[in-house]
Amino acid sequence: MAKSSGKIRYIGLTGYPLGKLVQLVDCSNTRIDFVMTYCKGTLNNNSLGQFVAWFQARNIAIINSGALSWGLLTEKGPPPWHPASDEIREACLAATTYCSVRDF
């Protein structure tokens, strides 16, 4: 109703589990224009890739927030609250250092 009356232009969903976003879009009676996900389309986690075609087929835009994995893929590194394991942190730091040294 808000969209048809011109009060809003787009309706979107955001949430961490991609499968849940698909379920919500699939069962919604309201047209969903976009979804936003965090850190799921990155060098260390491309789980978004398996859902892109599904969203595209429904003409739903995708916002890939956190392309640097909340700092994980930066020289500074992630904040202390970041959920990555020590193994992932170390691997990402090694990749960042590798790219930095080679000026990528």
C-alpha positions as CSV (number, residue, x, y, z in Angstrom):
1,M,0.0,0.0,0.0
2,A,2.8,2.4,0.9
3,K,4.5,1.7,-2.4
4,S,1.4,2.0,-4.5
5,S,0.6,5.3,-2.8
6,G,4.1,6.7,-3.7
7,K,5.3,6.9,-0.1
8,I,8.1,4.5,-0.8
9,R,9.8,3.5,-4.0
10,Y,11.5,0.2,-3.3
11,I,11.1,-2.7,-0.8
12,G,14.1,-4.7,0.3
13,L,15.2,-7.3,2.7
14,T,18.4,-7.8,4.5
15,G,19.6,-10.6,6.7
16,Y,22.6,-12.8,7.1
17,P,21.4,-16.2,6.0
18,L,21.0,-16.2,2.2
19,G,18.7,-19.2,2.3
20,K,16.3,-17.3,4.6
21,L,16.3,-14.3,2.1
22,V,15.3,-16.8,-0.6
23,Q,12.5,-18.2,1.5
24,L,11.2,-14.8,2.4
25,V,11.1,-13.6,-1.2
26,D,9.5,-16.9,-2.3
27,C,6.6,-16.6,0.2
28,S,6.1,-12.9,0.0
29,N,2.9,-11.5,-1.4
30,T,4.7,-8.2,-1.9
31,R,7.2,-7.6,-4.7
32,I,10.7,-7.5,-3.3
33,D,13.0,-5.2,-5.3
34,F,16.3,-5.9,-3.6
35,V,18.1,-7.9,-1.1
36,M,21.3,-7.0,0.9
37,T,23.7,-9.4,2.3
38,Y,26.9,-9.0,4.2
39,C,30.3,-10.5,3.4
40,K,28.9,-13.3,1.2
41,G,30.4,-12.1,-2.1
42,T,34.0,-11.8,-1.2
43,L,37.4,-13.5,-1.9
44,N,37.1,-15.6,1.2
45,N,33.4,-16.3,1.0
46,N,31.5,-16.4,-2.2
47,S,28.4,-18.2,-1.0
48,L,26.3,-15.4,-2.7
49,G,27.4,-16.9,-6.0
50,Q,25.0,-19.8,-5.8
51,F,22.0,-17.4,-5.3
52,V,22.8,-14.8,-7.9
53,A,20.9,-16.5,-10.8
54,W,17.9,-17.1,-8.6
55,F,17.6,-13.4,-7.7
56,Q,18.3,-12.3,-11.2
57,A,15.6,-14.5,-12.6
58,R,13.2,-12.6,-10.4
59,N,14.6,-9.2,-11.3
60,I,15.7,-8.6,-7.7
61,A,18.8,-6.4,-7.2
62,I,21.6,-7.6,-4.9
63,I,23.6,-5.4,-2.7
64,N,26.8,-7.1,-1.6
65,S,27.7,-5.1,1.6
66,G,31.0,-5.7,3.3
67,A,33.0,-6.6,0.1
68,L,36.2,-6.5,2.3
69,S,34.6,-8.8,4.8
70,W,34.3,-6.2,7.6
71,G,38.0,-5.5,7.4
72,L,39.2,-9.1,7.1
73,L,40.6,-8.4,3.6
74,T,42.5,-5.2,4.6
75,E,46.0,-4.6,5.9
76,K,44.5,-3.3,9.2
77,G,42.5,-6.5,9.7
78,P,39.1,-7.0,11.2
79,P,37.8,-5.6,14.5
80,P,38.0,-7.8,17.6
81,W,34.3,-8.8,17.4
82,H,34.7,-10.3,13.9
83,P,33.3,-13.8,13.8
84,A,36.2,-15.3,11.6
85,S,38.2,-18.1,13.1
86,D,42.0,-17.6,13.7
87,E,42.7,-19.8,10.7
88,I,40.6,-17.5,8.4
89,R,42.1,-14.4,9.9
90,E,45.6,-15.7,9.3
91,A,44.9,-16.8,5.7
92,C,43.3,-13.4,4.8
93,L,46.2,-11.5,6.3
94,A,48.6,-13.7,4.2
95,A,46.5,-12.9,1.1
96,T,46.4,-9.2,1.9
97,T,50.2,-9.1,2.5
98,Y,50.8,-11.1,-0.7
99,C,48.7,-8.6,-2.8
100,S,50.3,-5.6,-1.0
101,V,53.8,-6.7,-1.7
102,R,53.0,-7.2,-5.3
103,D,51.1,-4.0,-5.6
104,F,47.9,-5.6,-6.7
